[in-house]
Structure formats: C-alpha cells, structure tokens
Amino acid sequence: MPLVLYHRDHLASRAQHYRQWCTLCPAQAAPQVDEPALWLDDTGRNQGVGLLMPGFKGSFFITDEAVAERQKGRGLLVKACGPGGSKQSLLDPFAGYGLDAVCLAQTGFSVTAVEREPVVWLLLQDLVARQGLAAQTLHGDGMQLLQESQQRWDVVYLDPMFPQRNKRALPNRGLQHLQFLTEDSAAELDLNAVLPIAQRAARGRVVLKRRARDPVIRTPAFQVKGQSVRFDVYV
C-alpha cells in the first residue's frame, strides 16, 4: 500500500515536494489511520512533517523543543565522537529520527545519516531541513552501505535500536513508533558482525551506543558512561 501524506489545503504546494514518495491527500485535520502515514502541518509546535500511526490520536512530531532538549544532553555523545572540528566526516548508518545526527552536525561534523524505513527517512529528511543543516540524508540500508561503499569516514556512529524488554511500562510515544516501524530490520542486526565492518569503514573511531548495563561487544578502547546509556569507542 503506498505511503500517504495528508496535508492542510493551504499547504498543497509545499506537499508537492513529497509527491515522488507519497500519495498526497488534503485534510482539515490529522485523520485516524489504519496504516502508518504522514501529516504535513504548520500550526503551533507542529511545523513540518509528523507521523500518524494506527491506534493513536493525532500526530507525532520531532519538535524544535525535542532537538533543544537533546542538545542539552549531548556532552557524552560529543565526548565519544570527538570535537567534530574541521568538518570531520561522520556516518550514522542507523539514523532513525535523526536527533543525534542533528546534534553532531550542529557540533561541526559533516554528517551522512542513513535510514532504511521510508516513513522514518522522510521524518529525518524534514528534521534536517527544518534545522537548516547541510547534513546528507540517504534512504537506504546502512549496513549495505558500510559493506559496499569505498568511502571512509572519520567517525562511524552506531546507534542500533535497543532490543525490547518485557516491562509493563511502555517507552515514550516516539520510541514506540520507531520500534514498530523498524522491528524487522532491527531484529536482523548482529553487532558482533557489524562492528568489524564499521571499523573498516572508519578512518578514526567507531562509536557504539548501548544501554548502560548491556554487555560489551569486543573490547572498546574506552567508554563514555551516563546513567542510562554508554558509548563504547573503538579506535
């Protein structure tokens, strides 16, 4: 079933940018959907493309406030990836919504962010454009790019989807949506296999984001630890 982008009537010309990927459908308000869809809006905090999901009312947006909140806590991420000066290149092959990619681009890295799922990639593309960044956003298989590209990057940043845990408390809405949309590709990922491939693609370091108590994959050169996550750095 083709991906649908709903939009307010007065945003019809702006919606044309998405015609090559989506079926366009005008609507007065964000509709209830039976399949994942997109909602183009320009009201209040919802400036850009949001996500519509079955079973949820309204749309989910990566807002400017969410970006600002991530920027506040980016110290550990920047320490792990490096200062990013002189336009160092960085590949984020499993970019998701792209919050970390945006933070790293704002730090000074020349970022290439890759996302396999088309719905998530379009949200990523919109976020980067709204932030006025020159980061490159690619729709494709990040693992395939790591394996086949002749290009090398100063830093390869690995942020795979964390495996779900059997807890009663649900993660936040955005993470619930991301887990649903990427569950097939996330299940295929073997970090023991990914890590050496990423190391071959990196001129400098590979940074692997993990939950704080997750087991170590191989032996990192050093770790940058927070309360809930840590970054294992391989050089």
N, C-alpha and C positions, 0 to 999 in steps of 0.2 A: 504494500500500500504506500503511495507516495506521501512524503512528508508535507504537511500543510502548515503554512504560515498565515495566521489570522492577523488582521490589521484594522485599525480605525480608518474610516473613509478618507479623512484628510491626509493620511499617510500613504496613500496609494502610490504616489511617485517614488517615495522612499522605499516602499516594498519591492519595487521593480528590481532592485539590486539582488533580491533573493529568488528571482524567477528561475534561474538556472538550476536551483537545488530544490525548490518548493513549489507546491501549488498554492496560489495566493487566493485568500478568501476574506472579503471585508466583513467586519462585525462591529457592533456597537459596544460590546464589552467582551472580556475574555470568556469564551464559552467552556462548558463542560465537554470533555473529550473522552473517546474510547481508546485512542492511541496517542502516544507522545506527539506533541505538536508545539509550534512556536507562536508567540504573541508579540507583535510589534506595537509598542506603546510610547507615549511621551507625556504621561501625566504623573505629577508628584515625583516620588523617588524612582519610578519605573521609566527610565529613559533608555530605550533601546529594545533589545530582543529578550523576551522572557520565555520560560519553559512551562508548558501545560502538560499535566500528567493525569492519567485516569485515576479516579478516586480522590482527587484533590481539588478543592475550590480555588479559583484564582490562579495567578501565575507566580512562578518563582524567578526572581531576578538576582543577578550578581550586581549589587548596587555600589555606588561610589563609597558609601559608608563601609561596606564589606571590604573593599580594597584598602581604605584607610586603616581599618582595624588590623588587616593582615600586615600592613606596613609597620604598624607599631611593634609587632612581634617578630619582625624579620631579622633581628640581630643574630640568632642562632643560624638561620639559613645563610646569611651573608658570610658569617664566620666560616661556615663549612665550605661554601662555594668559592670564597675569596673576594677580594675587593671589587673586582669587575672593571677596573680601570683600563684605559687604552683600548676600549671596545673589544675586550676579550670575548671570544665566541662561546656560546653555551647552547647545548642541545637538551631540550626537555621532551623526550620521546613519548611520554605518557602524561600529557599536559592536563587532561581533564578540563575543568572550567578555566584554568589558567591563572589563578590568583598568585601562585608562586612565580610563574613565568613573568607576570606583570611586575611583581616586586623586584625581580632580578634585572629586568630590563630598565626599570627606573633607577637601579643602582649603577647601571652603566654597561651591563653585559649586552652584547649583540646576540639576542635570543632567537632560536628557532624552536617553536613549540609545535608538537605534532599530536594530533588526536584522531583516533580511528573511527569513533562513532560520529556519524554526520550531524546528529542533533547537538551533541556536545561541542563539536568543532565549530558549528555556527555560533553558538554562545561564546566560545573562546574568541572567535574572529571579531564578534561585536564588541566584546570587552576590550580587546587590544585597540580597536579603532576608537572607542569612546575615551580611552585614556590618552589618545594622541601619541601612541608609541609606534616605532618603526619595526617592532618585533615581527618576525615572519611566522605566519600560522599555516601549517600544512595539514590537509586532510589525508590521512594515510596510516599505514601500520608502522608505528615507531620501531618495533622490533625488526621488521623487514629493512627499514632504513639503516638501522645500526649494522645489520648483517651485510647489506649490499652496497652502501654508499662508499665511494672512495674518499669522501671528505672526512676530515678530522676536526674535532672541536677542542678548545682549551679545557672545557668542563662538560661532562655529561652528567646531568642531574636525573636520577631515577626516583620517581615518586609513584610507585605502583599502588593500585587500590589495596588497602589493607583487607585481609580476609575477614569476613563477618564473624562476629562472636555471638554465641547464643545467650544474649542478655535480654531481660524484659524491657529495658529502656531502649527506645529507638534512637538512632542518631538524628542529627538535625535534618530538616527537610531537604536541603540541597544535597546532603550526603546520601540520603535515602534514594533520591532520584538518580544520582550518579551510580550508586551500586546497582540499581535496577537496569540502567541503560548499558552498563559496561560489564555485567556479570559474566557474560560468555567469554569475552577477551581476557578478563582478569583471571578467570579460572585456568586459562592456558599458560599463565606466566610462571616459569620456573626460575627463580632468582639465581640459583646456582649456575644455570646456563646463561642467563642474561649478563651477569657480572663480567665474565672474561670477554664477552663480545663488546660490552661497553668500554672496557679498558683498552681494547684495541682501537676503538674509535676516538679515544681521548688523548690529546697531547699532554694534558696536565693531570687533572684529578677526576675521579668518578665519585659522586656523592649519592648515597643511597639513604632515602628517608624511611625510617622504621618506627614502629611504636616502641616506647621506652623499654618494655620488657620482652620484645621479640628476640628470638635467638640471633646470634651473629652469623652472618654469611661470610665464610672465609675469614680472613684476619685483616681488618682495616688498619691503615697507617695511624689514624687517630679518630676519635669520636667527639662530637659536639652534642651534649646532652641537655634536654629540657625535662620538664616534669612529665609530659605525656608522650613526647616524641624524641627521637635522637637522629643524628645524621652520622652515618658511617662513611668515612672518607678514605678512598683508595688512591694511591699515587704511584 
